[in-house]
Amino acid sequence: HQHFHREMVKNILDGMATDEQQALLAALKNLHDFLRDYK
């Protein structure tokens, strides 16, 4: 499942500008941190 998510994000990032990639990765990190701490 982790592999699926990694490949999905790589596919989404492909073709995006660097600043767009950085914004998306920051948002995904925030989501990850939220879900990790939500327990």
Steps between C-alpha positions, in 0.01 A plus 500: 500500500787736579649427157169594336492836679863574416441427131179703502678807638791459256251487213318810623827694542614415148463809284432741785713808551747487790304748711181301443679180601629659818154628592341160439768316697461742791123445499544122487746514791248700702232243420735215592589665832132560577402141428796366700408711804122447470507160668 
